[in-house]
């Protein structure tokens, strides 16, 4: 690696600030833009699945893994959109905690709070989608498309 490139890399690493994974959306424009992103992502996934169904590229394992990954991405996206919509129906006083990792849903519980709670476990959809995407990419790399 060239010395100038190394110096630039060191400067960038020392200059970097933390990038937090939790994004707060100030009302209403931040949430609207975020939800619109979910809608567009859902439309893109549905269109991609339609193309794979209408014009199958082959029957290799990589394409099957990719389809399963897209299905889980679609389910996750619908889940995330629903959780965002349900969060608007839950008052701020119903959630107790200093930060997102210590948050607790306070009683009295109703169907909105219970549905919000269970749909918040979106990692049950994220993990298989990433695993299937990894398997698809690995299959494409070693066997070709």
mmCIF file of the C-alpha atoms, coordinates in Angstrom:
data_MODEL
# 
_entry.id   MODEL 
# 
loop_
_atom_site.group_PDB 
_atom_site.id 
_atom_site.type_symbol 
_atom_site.label_atom_id 
_atom_site.label_alt_id 
_atom_site.label_comp_id 
_atom_site.label_asym_id 
_atom_site.label_entity_id 
_atom_site.label_seq_id 
_atom_site.pdbx_PDB_ins_code 
_atom_site.Cartn_x 
_atom_site.Cartn_y 
_atom_site.Cartn_z 
_atom_site.occupancy 
_atom_site.B_iso_or_equiv 
_atom_site.pdbx_formal_charge 
_atom_site.auth_seq_id 
_atom_site.auth_comp_id 
_atom_site.auth_asym_id 
_atom_site.auth_atom_id 
_atom_site.pdbx_PDB_model_num 
ATOM 1   C CA . UNK A 1 1   ? 0.000   0.000   0.000   1.00 0.00 ? 1   UNK A CA 1 
ATOM 2   C CA . UNK A 1 2   ? 1.331   3.407   -0.907  1.00 0.00 ? 2   UNK A CA 1 
ATOM 3   C CA . UNK A 1 3   ? 2.496   5.560   2.030   1.00 0.00 ? 3   UNK A CA 1 
ATOM 4   C CA . UNK A 1 4   ? 0.116   8.379   1.101   1.00 0.00 ? 4   UNK A CA 1 
ATOM 5   C CA . UNK A 1 5   ? -2.834  5.970   1.059   1.00 0.00 ? 5   UNK A CA 1 
ATOM 6   C CA . UNK A 1 6   ? -1.823  4.620   4.469   1.00 0.00 ? 6   UNK A CA 1 
ATOM 7   C CA . UNK A 1 7   ? -1.610  8.128   5.859   1.00 0.00 ? 7   UNK A CA 1 
ATOM 8   C CA . UNK A 1 8   ? -5.047  8.978   4.464   1.00 0.00 ? 8   UNK A CA 1 
ATOM 9   C CA . UNK A 1 9   ? -6.498  5.806   5.992   1.00 0.00 ? 9   UNK A CA 1 
ATOM 10  C CA . UNK A 1 10  ? -4.978  6.562   9.407   1.00 0.00 ? 10  UNK A CA 1 
ATOM 11  C CA . UNK A 1 11  ? -6.258  10.150  9.304   1.00 0.00 ? 11  UNK A CA 1 
ATOM 12  C CA . UNK A 1 12  ? -9.765  8.978   8.382   1.00 0.00 ? 12  UNK A CA 1 
ATOM 13  C CA . UNK A 1 13  ? -9.793  6.392   11.172  1.00 0.00 ? 13  UNK A CA 1 
ATOM 14  C CA . UNK A 1 14  ? -8.610  8.898   13.774  1.00 0.00 ? 14  UNK A CA 1 
ATOM 15  C CA . UNK A 1 15  ? -11.037 11.549  12.553  1.00 0.00 ? 15  UNK A CA 1 
ATOM 16  C CA . UNK A 1 16  ? -14.088 9.251   12.551  1.00 0.00 ? 16  UNK A CA 1 
ATOM 17  C CA . UNK A 1 17  ? -16.902 9.702   15.027  1.00 0.00 ? 17  UNK A CA 1 
ATOM 18  C CA . UNK A 1 18  ? -19.312 7.026   16.281  1.00 0.00 ? 18  UNK A CA 1 
ATOM 19  C CA . UNK A 1 19  ? -22.110 6.072   13.890  1.00 0.00 ? 19  UNK A CA 1 
ATOM 20  C CA . UNK A 1 20  ? -25.040 4.901   15.972  1.00 0.00 ? 20  UNK A CA 1 
ATOM 21  C CA . UNK A 1 21  ? -27.298 2.198   14.550  1.00 0.00 ? 21  UNK A CA 1 
ATOM 22  C CA . UNK A 1 22  ? -30.525 3.635   15.939  1.00 0.00 ? 22  UNK A CA 1 
ATOM 23  C CA . UNK A 1 23  ? -32.039 6.372   13.801  1.00 0.00 ? 23  UNK A CA 1 
ATOM 24  C CA . UNK A 1 24  ? -34.536 8.714   15.414  1.00 0.00 ? 24  UNK A CA 1 
ATOM 25  C CA . UNK A 1 25  ? -37.124 10.135  13.038  1.00 0.00 ? 25  UNK A CA 1 
ATOM 26  C CA . UNK A 1 26  ? -38.493 13.508  14.052  1.00 0.00 ? 26  UNK A CA 1 
ATOM 27  C CA . UNK A 1 27  ? -42.176 13.812  13.333  1.00 0.00 ? 27  UNK A CA 1 
ATOM 28  C CA . UNK A 1 28  ? -43.598 13.817  10.798  1.00 0.00 ? 28  UNK A CA 1 
ATOM 29  C CA . UNK A 1 29  ? -41.222 14.132  7.830   1.00 0.00 ? 29  UNK A CA 1 
ATOM 30  C CA . UNK A 1 30  ? -38.568 11.702  9.072   1.00 0.00 ? 30  UNK A CA 1 
ATOM 31  C CA . UNK A 1 31  ? -41.048 8.924   9.713   1.00 0.00 ? 31  UNK A CA 1 
ATOM 32  C CA . UNK A 1 32  ? -42.873 9.553   6.441   1.00 0.00 ? 32  UNK A CA 1 
ATOM 33  C CA . UNK A 1 33  ? -39.614 9.335   4.474   1.00 0.00 ? 33  UNK A CA 1 
ATOM 34  C CA . UNK A 1 34  ? -38.633 6.178   6.353   1.00 0.00 ? 34  UNK A CA 1 
ATOM 35  C CA . UNK A 1 35  ? -42.011 4.516   5.760   1.00 0.00 ? 35  UNK A CA 1 
ATOM 36  C CA . UNK A 1 36  ? -41.861 5.516   2.095   1.00 0.00 ? 36  UNK A CA 1 
ATOM 37  C CA . UNK A 1 37  ? -38.494 3.749   1.966   1.00 0.00 ? 37  UNK A CA 1 
ATOM 38  C CA . UNK A 1 38  ? -40.169 0.585   3.265   1.00 0.00 ? 38  UNK A CA 1 
ATOM 39  C CA . UNK A 1 39  ? -42.890 0.878   0.613   1.00 0.00 ? 39  UNK A CA 1 
ATOM 40  C CA . UNK A 1 40  ? -40.357 1.343   -2.202  1.00 0.00 ? 40  UNK A CA 1 
ATOM 41  C CA . UNK A 1 41  ? -38.180 -1.501  -0.907  1.00 0.00 ? 41  UNK A CA 1 
ATOM 42  C CA . UNK A 1 42  ? -41.243 -3.766  -0.752  1.00 0.00 ? 42  UNK A CA 1 
ATOM 43  C CA . UNK A 1 43  ? -42.179 -2.827  -4.322  1.00 0.00 ? 43  UNK A CA 1 
ATOM 44  C CA . UNK A 1 44  ? -38.630 -3.570  -5.503  1.00 0.00 ? 44  UNK A CA 1 
ATOM 45  C CA . UNK A 1 45  ? -38.607 -6.984  -3.810  1.00 0.00 ? 45  UNK A CA 1 
ATOM 46  C CA . UNK A 1 46  ? -42.022 -7.908  -5.231  1.00 0.00 ? 46  UNK A CA 1 
ATOM 47  C CA . UNK A 1 47  ? -40.880 -6.841  -8.706  1.00 0.00 ? 47  UNK A CA 1 
ATOM 48  C CA . UNK A 1 48  ? -37.633 -8.819  -8.393  1.00 0.00 ? 48  UNK A CA 1 
ATOM 49  C CA . UNK A 1 49  ? -39.547 -11.912 -7.236  1.00 0.00 ? 49  UNK A CA 1 
ATOM 50  C CA . UNK A 1 50  ? -41.951 -11.455 -10.155 1.00 0.00 ? 50  UNK A CA 1 
ATOM 51  C CA . UNK A 1 51  ? -39.034 -11.298 -12.604 1.00 0.00 ? 51  UNK A CA 1 
ATOM 52  C CA . UNK A 1 52  ? -37.468 -14.420 -11.105 1.00 0.00 ? 52  UNK A CA 1 
ATOM 53  C CA . UNK A 1 53  ? -40.823 -16.204 -11.380 1.00 0.00 ? 53  UNK A CA 1 
ATOM 54  C CA . UNK A 1 54  ? -41.640 -14.987 -14.896 1.00 0.00 ? 54  UNK A CA 1 
ATOM 55  C CA . UNK A 1 55  ? -38.131 -15.441 -16.356 1.00 0.00 ? 55  UNK A CA 1 
ATOM 56  C CA . UNK A 1 56  ? -36.358 -18.064 -14.239 1.00 0.00 ? 56  UNK A CA 1 
ATOM 57  C CA . UNK A 1 57  ? -32.590 -17.716 -14.627 1.00 0.00 ? 57  UNK A CA 1 
ATOM 58  C CA . UNK A 1 58  ? -31.949 -21.365 -13.824 1.00 0.00 ? 58  UNK A CA 1 
ATOM 59  C CA . UNK A 1 59  ? -32.442 -24.047 -11.251 1.00 0.00 ? 59  UNK A CA 1 
ATOM 60  C CA . UNK A 1 60  ? -29.084 -23.737 -9.529  1.00 0.00 ? 60  UNK A CA 1 
ATOM 61  C CA . UNK A 1 61  ? -29.117 -23.624 -5.725  1.00 0.00 ? 61  UNK A CA 1 
ATOM 62  C CA . UNK A 1 62  ? -27.953 -19.994 -5.660  1.00 0.00 ? 62  UNK A CA 1 
ATOM 63  C CA . UNK A 1 63  ? -31.141 -18.779 -7.305  1.00 0.00 ? 63  UNK A CA 1 
ATOM 64  C CA . UNK A 1 64  ? -33.298 -20.766 -4.894  1.00 0.00 ? 64  UNK A CA 1 
ATOM 65  C CA . UNK A 1 65  ? -31.387 -19.314 -1.936  1.00 0.00 ? 65  UNK A CA 1 
ATOM 66  C CA . UNK A 1 66  ? -31.797 -15.837 -3.399  1.00 0.00 ? 66  UNK A CA 1 
ATOM 67  C CA . UNK A 1 67  ? -35.567 -16.319 -3.738  1.00 0.00 ? 67  UNK A CA 1 
ATOM 68  C CA . UNK A 1 68  ? -35.816 -17.419 -0.103  1.00 0.00 ? 68  UNK A CA 1 
ATOM 69  C CA . UNK A 1 69  ? -33.716 -14.457 0.954   1.00 0.00 ? 69  UNK A CA 1 
ATOM 70  C CA . UNK A 1 70  ? -36.030 -12.107 -0.955  1.00 0.00 ? 70  UNK A CA 1 
ATOM 71  C CA . UNK A 1 71  ? -39.095 -13.705 0.647   1.00 0.00 ? 71  UNK A CA 1 
ATOM 72  C CA . UNK A 1 72  ? -37.640 -13.150 4.115   1.00 0.00 ? 72  UNK A CA 1 
ATOM 73  C CA . UNK A 1 73  ? -36.646 -9.575  3.165   1.00 0.00 ? 73  UNK A CA 1 
ATOM 74  C CA . UNK A 1 74  ? -40.247 -9.022  2.071   1.00 0.00 ? 74  UNK A CA 1 
ATOM 75  C CA . UNK A 1 75  ? -41.648 -10.440 5.314   1.00 0.00 ? 75  UNK A CA 1 
ATOM 76  C CA . UNK A 1 76  ? -39.200 -8.363  7.364   1.00 0.00 ? 76  UNK A CA 1 
ATOM 77  C CA . UNK A 1 77  ? -40.109 -5.218  5.453   1.00 0.00 ? 77  UNK A CA 1 
ATOM 78  C CA . UNK A 1 78  ? -43.844 -5.746  5.995   1.00 0.00 ? 78  UNK A CA 1 
ATOM 79  C CA . UNK A 1 79  ? -43.129 -6.482  9.659   1.00 0.00 ? 79  UNK A CA 1 
ATOM 80  C CA . UNK A 1 80  ? -41.023 -3.326  10.082  1.00 0.00 ? 80  UNK A CA 1 
ATOM 81  C CA . UNK A 1 81  ? -43.632 -1.155  8.358   1.00 0.00 ? 81  UNK A CA 1 
ATOM 82  C CA . UNK A 1 82  ? -46.343 -2.569  10.623  1.00 0.00 ? 82  UNK A CA 1 
ATOM 83  C CA . UNK A 1 83  ? -44.269 -1.974  13.761  1.00 0.00 ? 83  UNK A CA 1 
ATOM 84  C CA . UNK A 1 84  ? -43.669 1.655   12.737  1.00 0.00 ? 84  UNK A CA 1 
ATOM 85  C CA . UNK A 1 85  ? -47.397 2.139   12.149  1.00 0.00 ? 85  UNK A CA 1 
ATOM 86  C CA . UNK A 1 86  ? -48.281 0.506   15.489  1.00 0.00 ? 86  UNK A CA 1 
ATOM 87  C CA . UNK A 1 87  ? -45.712 2.657   17.309  1.00 0.00 ? 87  UNK A CA 1 
ATOM 88  C CA . UNK A 1 88  ? -47.748 5.707   16.310  1.00 0.00 ? 88  UNK A CA 1 
ATOM 89  C CA . UNK A 1 89  ? -50.736 4.265   18.219  1.00 0.00 ? 89  UNK A CA 1 
ATOM 90  C CA . UNK A 1 90  ? -48.793 3.664   21.430  1.00 0.00 ? 90  UNK A CA 1 
ATOM 91  C CA . UNK A 1 91  ? -48.392 6.692   23.718  1.00 0.00 ? 91  UNK A CA 1 
ATOM 92  C CA . UNK A 1 92  ? -44.851 7.620   24.770  1.00 0.00 ? 92  UNK A CA 1 
ATOM 93  C CA . UNK A 1 93  ? -45.782 7.014   28.432  1.00 0.00 ? 93  UNK A CA 1 
ATOM 94  C CA . UNK A 1 94  ? -46.463 3.337   27.641  1.00 0.00 ? 94  UNK A CA 1 
ATOM 95  C CA . UNK A 1 95  ? -42.754 2.657   27.090  1.00 0.00 ? 95  UNK A CA 1 
ATOM 96  C CA . UNK A 1 96  ? -40.440 2.897   30.091  1.00 0.00 ? 96  UNK A CA 1 
ATOM 97  C CA . UNK A 1 97  ? -36.651 2.911   29.911  1.00 0.00 ? 97  UNK A CA 1 
ATOM 98  C CA . UNK A 1 98  ? -33.567 5.073   29.576  1.00 0.00 ? 98  UNK A CA 1 
ATOM 99  C CA . UNK A 1 99  ? -32.723 3.858   26.073  1.00 0.00 ? 99  UNK A CA 1 
ATOM 100 C CA . UNK A 1 100 ? -33.908 1.422   23.432  1.00 0.00 ? 100 UNK A CA 1 
ATOM 101 C CA . UNK A 1 101 ? -32.054 -1.496  25.061  1.00 0.00 ? 101 UNK A CA 1 
ATOM 102 C CA . UNK A 1 102 ? -33.752 -1.023  28.435  1.00 0.00 ? 102 UNK A CA 1 
ATOM 103 C CA . UNK A 1 103 ? -37.230 -0.188  27.123  1.00 0.00 ? 103 UNK A CA 1 
ATOM 104 C CA . UNK A 1 104 ? -40.191 -1.951  28.717  1.00 0.00 ? 104 UNK A CA 1 
ATOM 105 C CA . UNK A 1 105 ? -43.817 -1.905  27.615  1.00 0.00 ? 105 UNK A CA 1 
ATOM 106 C CA . UNK A 1 106 ? -45.979 -0.922  30.558  1.00 0.00 ? 106 UNK A CA 1 
ATOM 107 C CA . UNK A 1 107 ? -49.475 -2.261  31.297  1.00 0.00 ? 107 UNK A CA 1 
ATOM 108 C CA . UNK A 1 108 ? -52.390 -2.028  30.696  1.00 0.00 ? 108 UNK A CA 1 
ATOM 109 C CA . UNK A 1 109 ? -51.898 -4.086  27.589  1.00 0.00 ? 109 UNK A CA 1 
ATOM 110 C CA . UNK A 1 110 ? -54.193 -4.113  24.583  1.00 0.00 ? 110 UNK A CA 1 
ATOM 111 C CA . UNK A 1 111 ? -54.015 -5.783  21.174  1.00 0.00 ? 111 UNK A CA 1 
ATOM 112 C CA . UNK A 1 112 ? -51.947 -2.910  19.715  1.00 0.00 ? 112 UNK A CA 1 
ATOM 113 C CA . UNK A 1 113 ? -49.272 -3.167  22.413  1.00 0.00 ? 113 UNK A CA 1 
ATOM 114 C CA . UNK A 1 114 ? -49.158 -6.970  22.242  1.00 0.00 ? 114 UNK A CA 1 
ATOM 115 C CA . UNK A 1 115 ? -48.914 -6.990  18.440  1.00 0.00 ? 115 UNK A CA 1 
ATOM 116 C CA . UNK A 1 116 ? -46.245 -4.274  18.612  1.00 0.00 ? 116 UNK A CA 1 
ATOM 117 C CA . UNK A 1 117 ? -44.275 -6.326  21.128  1.00 0.00 ? 117 UNK A CA 1 
ATOM 118 C CA . UNK A 1 118 ? -44.294 -9.565  19.116  1.00 0.00 ? 118 UNK A CA 1 
ATOM 119 C CA . UNK A 1 119 ? -43.664 -7.919  15.754  1.00 0.00 ? 119 UNK A CA 1 
ATOM 120 C CA . UNK A 1 120 ? -40.673 -6.099  17.270  1.00 0.00 ? 120 UNK A CA 1 
ATOM 121 C CA . UNK A 1 121 ? -38.790 -9.410  17.212  1.00 0.00 ? 121 UNK A CA 1 
ATOM 122 C CA . UNK A 1 122 ? -37.874 -8.772  13.588  1.00 0.00 ? 122 UNK A CA 1 
ATOM 123 C CA . UNK A 1 123 ? -34.479 -10.422 14.009  1.00 0.00 ? 123 UNK A CA 1 
ATOM 124 C CA . UNK A 1 124 ? -36.276 -13.760 13.612  1.00 0.00 ? 124 UNK A CA 1 
ATOM 125 C CA . UNK A 1 125 ? -36.775 -12.681 10.002  1.00 0.00 ? 125 UNK A CA 1 
ATOM 126 C CA . UNK A 1 126 ? -33.446 -10.869 9.571   1.00 0.00 ? 126 UNK A CA 1 
ATOM 127 C CA . UNK A 1 127 ? -31.287 -13.847 10.486  1.00 0.00 ? 127 UNK A CA 1 
ATOM 128 C CA . UNK A 1 128 ? -32.707 -16.262 7.868   1.00 0.00 ? 128 UNK A CA 1 
ATOM 129 C CA . UNK A 1 129 ? -32.705 -13.543 5.192   1.00 0.00 ? 129 UNK A CA 1 
ATOM 130 C CA . UNK A 1 130 ? -29.007 -12.886 5.732   1.00 0.00 ? 130 UNK A CA 1 
ATOM 131 C CA . UNK A 1 131 ? -28.189 -16.608 5.897   1.00 0.00 ? 131 UNK A CA 1 
ATOM 132 C CA . UNK A 1 132 ? -30.009 -17.286 2.615   1.00 0.00 ? 132 UNK A CA 1 
ATOM 133 C CA . UNK A 1 133 ? -28.376 -14.247 1.010   1.00 0.00 ? 133 UNK A CA 1 
ATOM 134 C CA . UNK A 1 134 ? -24.971 -15.497 2.149   1.00 0.00 ? 134 UNK A CA 1 
ATOM 135 C CA . UNK A 1 135 ? -25.681 -18.975 0.779   1.00 0.00 ? 135 UNK A CA 1 
ATOM 136 C CA . UNK A 1 136 ? -26.805 -17.477 -2.535  1.00 0.00 ? 136 UNK A CA 1 
ATOM 137 C CA . UNK A 1 137 ? -23.714 -15.285 -2.873  1.00 0.00 ? 137 UNK A CA 1 
ATOM 138 C CA . UNK A 1 138 ? -21.438 -18.174 -1.914  1.00 0.00 ? 138 UNK A CA 1 
ATOM 139 C CA . UNK A 1 139 ? -23.144 -20.411 -4.453  1.00 0.00 ? 139 UNK A CA 1 
ATOM 140 C CA . UNK A 1 140 ? -22.798 -17.770 -7.182  1.00 0.00 ? 140 UNK A CA 1 
ATOM 141 C CA . UNK A 1 141 ? -19.135 -17.302 -6.327  1.00 0.00 ? 141 UNK A CA 1 
ATOM 142 C CA . UNK A 1 142 ? -18.180 -20.976 -6.335  1.00 0.00 ? 142 UNK A CA 1 
ATOM 143 C CA . UNK A 1 143 ? -20.534 -22.367 -8.987  1.00 0.00 ? 143 UNK A CA 1 
ATOM 144 C CA . UNK A 1 144 ? -21.385 -19.321 -11.079 1.00 0.00 ? 144 UNK A CA 1 
ATOM 145 C CA . UNK A 1 145 ? -24.863 -18.035 -11.798 1.00 0.00 ? 145 UNK A CA 1 
# 
